[in-house]
Amino acid sequence: MKRLLVTAVAAATLASMAGCSEAPRAPTARVTDAPGQLSTSGSAAARVQVSASPSGAPGRPTTERRLTRTVTIRGEITPKSVVASGHGLVFAQNMIYTHTITVYDRQGRLLRTIPDSVRPADFGLSQYTGLDRGGPVEAAFSPDGRHAYVSNYSMYGPGFRHPGDDVCSPSSGVDDSLLYRVDTASLRIDQVIPVGAVPKFVAVSPDGRLVLVSNWCSYSLSVIDAVTGRQVRRVPLGRYPRGIVVDPASRTAYVAVMGDDRISRVDLRTFAVSALPAIGNGPRHLVRDPTGRWLYATLNGDGRVVKIDLRSGRVVSRVRTGNQPRSMTISADGQALYVVNYASDTISKVRTGDMAVLQTLPVGHHPIGITYDQGSGDVWVACYSGSILVFRDS
């Protein structure tokens, strides 16, 4: 990845914020797959079926359960994120170091490895004439689980001359990138959508109408019509937008502006932008509770997770989970958060009622992504160093 010349202090600060530049290169020696892992390809993988609906995580309230590790997945992976569909599939995005998306079932068996190479012209983008590679960062699923949308840090190939960087601005001349749509029945890319420069997080509105993408270097939010697959609006935000969450009514999006101390609020009808009161240094990832009243944010710079009352827009509680909390997820009942602490190599389980830390467990080096599978109640953790860990919360 091309690097800009900055002072040592500035470079360290931005690398800490983004997390991408701290990632290891893909290992030169292949790590043995986890026992029982199954890789399928060709026609076998094409027969993958998506279950009609999640079965639901049975048992006691989440706060009365304990996390225990059940599965460790290794292989040719460098996962930046891991995302459960809620319908039986889990996608891991392996960035520019492996150039793949790996897809697993709930048992951790590999169903398909999807290369990130595409010919954009085959998808109606005639300005691109050759075969291009991406760099999968994050993913989000449509409410019905039929499609996954995957952001690409940058594109590499004919027509792309200025790859992305973690230290950038709209004036840096970084290429715009592409968003992929993956059909979850065939596990193949079936749509390619132009977005901004260095797209990071992806969210789909609960009504399935809009796909939202935060563009790190463009300082903007791409708004995509899910029916047409076209960007209908580019909303200016601030320095380094990242995490996105949408309210249950699909009327308002909240976007963490990581280069600031605030969260932007975007009206999805008028696209007007306002801001919540300042919450702390380096807000990175957002989740909301099932009711839509409470918003939670990781503060990568402060090492804390905050709870925000969306009726007032103000922080009501803070908790320290570890060094550089990055991503998090929430249980189906809304009673627990699961947070990865990147520089502490740990995962923390936090009770949302009083923001008390219930558990802190060691994981692999540089945990960066996390997801909660609502069908099983399992928590998946992506470690940038080359592994995925699955925890049973029981």
N, C-alpha and C positions, 0 to 999 in steps of 0.2 A: 504494500500500500504506500502510495506516495506520501511523504511527510513534508510539512511546512516547517520552516525554521522559526522557532519561538524560543523564549527563554526557558531555562530549566524549570523554573517555578511554574510558569504558565503551562508548559507541556505536561508536567506532573498533575496539575490541577485538572486539565481537560481530560487526560487519560483516565483519571479517577472517576470523573463524571461519566464518561462514555463507556468505559470498560472494554471497548473493542481493541484498543492498542495494547492492552495488557495481556491479550490472549496468546497462548503458545501456538507455535506452528504445528501443523499436523505431524503426528509421530512418524518417524521413519520406519519403525518396525510395527507390524500389525499386532494389536493386542487380541488375545484369544477371546472369542465371543463368550457371553455368559452361558452356563450350562442350560441346555434345553432351548436355546434360541434357535428359531427356525427362519431361514431365509428362503423366500420364494421369488421367482421371476417369471417373465414371459406370461403365458396363458394362465398359469396358476395364480399369479398375483392379480391378474385382471379379473378373476372371479371373486375378489374380496367383496363381501356384502356389508352394508351398514345397517345395524339394527334399527328397528323402527323408533324406539324411544329408550332413554336410560332406565335402568331398573330401579334406581334409587339406592342410596347407601343406608342399609338398615342398622338398627342397634340403638345404643344409648346416645344422649346428646354428645356432641363433639368434645365438649369441655371435660367429659368424664372418661375420655379415651386416651390411650398412649400410643405414640408413634414407635413402630419397630420396622427395621429394614427387612425387606423380603426378597428383593431382586436387585442385582447389579448388572447393568448392560454395558458392554464395551465393544470395541470394534473400530472401524475406520470412521470415527465420529469426532467432531469438535463442536458440541452443541452450544449455541448461543441462547437458545430458548427451547422449551418443550411445552406443548399445548395439547390438552385433551379435548376431543370433540364432544364428549358427553354421550356419544353414540357408539363407543367401542374402539375408536382409533386414537392414537397419540402420535403427533408429529414432532420431530426434532429438527431444528434448523441449524445446519452445520457451517454457515458462514463461508467466507472466501478461503478458508483453510482446507476445506474438504469439498466444497461446491456440491453439496447434496442436501436433500431432505430425506430423513429416514422415518419410516412409518411402522408403528408397532401395534399389536393388539393389546388388550388389557393384561395379558399374562407376560408381556414384555418380549414376545416373539416378533422378530423382524418380518414384516410383510413385503415391503418393497423399499429399495433405495432409488429415489427419484433424482436423476442428474439435474443440475440447474441450467443446462445448456438449452437454448431455444433459437429458432430462426424467427425473429419478430415479424418478418414479412409474411410468414405463414399465418399470422394472426391479424393481418390487415395493416401492419405498420410498414408500409412500403419504403419509408425513408431509410430503413435498415436492410442491408443487402446480404449479410452473412450470418454465420453461426456465432452467437454470443453466449458468454457465461455470466451467471449472476453471483450472488453471495447471500443466501437466505439468512434473514435475521429473526423475524417474528412471524407469527401466524395467528389467524382468527378464523372461526368457523361460522358459516351461516346458521341461523337458528334451527333449521331442519337437518343440519349436519351433512348436507349434500355437497357442499363446497368448502374448501379451505382457501384463504387468501394469504399469500406469503410475500413479505417485503424482501427486496434485494438491496443490500448495502450499496453496491455499485454494479454496473454492467461492464463486461470486458470483451472487446472484440471490435469488428468493423463498425464505425460510426460512433464509438465511445473512446474519447481521447483523454479525458480528465477525470480519473477515478476519484472516489470520495476520500475523505479524511475526517478524523475526529475534531480537528481544529480548522474551522471553516466559517464562511459567511455567504450570503447571497452574491457577494461580489467576488468570490474566490474562483469562479469559473468552473465549478464542479459540474459534471454531467448530471442531468436528470436521469432517473432510474426507472425500473419497471416493477410492477406488482404482478405476481402470478396468481391465477385461480386454478386450483387443483380439483378435479372431479374425484370425490372420495369413493365412488364405486369402482372406477378403473384405475385410480391412483396415477392419473396422468394430467399434465398441465393442459388446460383446455381454453385458457384466455390469458392474454398479456395486456396490461393496462399501464400507460405512461403516468408517472407521478413525479414528485419533486426530487431534489438531490439528497442522497443518503436517507432514504425512508427507513424509519425505525419501527415504531409500534403500529399495529393494525387493530381496528375494532369494527365490529359489525353492529349496527343498531338492532335492538331487540325485535323490531318489526321487520327486519331483514331488508329494509329499503335502501340503506346507505352503508357504504364501506368507507371508513375514515383512516387516513394514514398520516402520521407525523413525519415531516420532512426536516431532518436534523440540520442540514446545511442551507436549506431554502428558508428556514425560520417560518414554516407554514404548515397548514393542514390541508391535505387533499381530500376532497369530498367526491365520492364516486357513486353514481347511480348503479345499484346492483343489477338492475334489469338490463340496462344498455351496456354496462361495463365501461362507461365513459366518465372521465373526471368532469364534474359540473361546476366545481368552484375550487379555487385555491385561496384559502383564508390566511392572511398574514397573522403571525403570532409574535413570539419573541425569540431570544437566543436559545437554540437547542431544545425544541419541543420534543417530548418523548411519550410518556404514558398517556393513555386515553381510556376514558370510561363514559358510557352513555346511560342516561337515566332510564328507568323502566318504561316511560312513556315515549321514548325515542324523540324527545323534543330538545334536550340539552346535552351537549358533550362537554366533558371536563378534560383539559389537557395540561399535563405537568410541563412547565417551562423550566428545564433543568439549568439553564444559564441564569436563572433568576431565583427569586424566593417565593414564587407565586404559582397559582393554578389559573389558567384561562378558562372562562366559561363561554361556550359558543352556542348561540341559539340556532338550532338546525332548521328553522323555518326562514329566518331573516339573515342568518349568518353574522349577526352582530356579535361582537366580542366584548366581554367585560372580564373583570378579575376578582377572585376571592381575596380577602385580606392576606397579607404576607404570612407564610406558614413556617419558613425555615430554609436552610441552605441546601440547594440541589435537589428539589423534588424530582423523583425519577419515575416511580411506578404508582399506579392508582388502581384501587378496587372499590366497589361499593357493596353495601349489604343488600340482601334480597328485597328489602322494602324500599330502597332508594333514599332513605333518610341520612345514612351515615356514609361518609367517604373516608377512605384510608389512603395515606400517602407515605412512601418511603422517602426519607431525606438522606440521600447518599452522602452529602457533605457533613451532616450533623450526627450521623450514626443512629438515627431514631426513626420510629414510625409514629405518625400522628393520626388522630381521629378527629374528623371534622363534622360538625353538625351542619347539614346543608340548608337547614331553615335559617340559620344566622350566617353561615359561611365561615364560622370561626372554629379554631382548634379548641377542643375540649379536653384532650388528654394526649400525653406523649409517653413513649417508652423507648429505652435503649435496648436494642436487640443484639448488636455486634458491630464490627467495623465494616463500614460501607454496605448497609442493607440495599440490595438492588431490587430484585423482583419479589412479588408476593402473590398469594392466592387466598381465597376465602372458602370456608366450608359451605356445604349446601344449606345448612341451618343458620348460617351467618354468625355463629358463636365463636369461631376460631379463625385466626389468620396464620398463614405459614409463610415465613420470611427467610430468604437466603441472604446470608451475610458474607459478601464476596471475599473480603480480606481476612475474615476470621475462620473461613472454611467450615461454617456451621449453618444449620437450619434452626430457626426458632419458631415455636408454636405459641401464639399469643391469644389470650382470652379477650374477646372484643368488648365484653361488658365493662371491665375495669382496666383493660390494657395491661394485664399482668402476664409475664412470661411464664408459661406452664412447663415448657421443655426447651432445652437447647442440646442439639445432637451434632457430633462431628460428621462431616460428609467428605467428598473428594475436594481436591484443590480447586479454588475459584468457582464456587457455585454461583451460577449466573441466572438460571431460569427455573421456574417452578410452576406446577399446575396441579389442580385438584380434579380428579375424575369423579363427577357426580354419580356415575353409574355404579362405581365400586367403593367410593370413599377413600381411594388410594391417593397418595401424594407423590408426584414424580419430580425429581430434582436433576437439572442439567448442570454438569460441571464442565467448565471450559477446557479443562485439562484432558478430557476424553472419556467421560463416563456419564451414565444416567443411573440414578438410584431410585428405587421404588419403595415407599414406606406404606405400611398398612396402619391406619389409625383405628385401633380397636381396643 
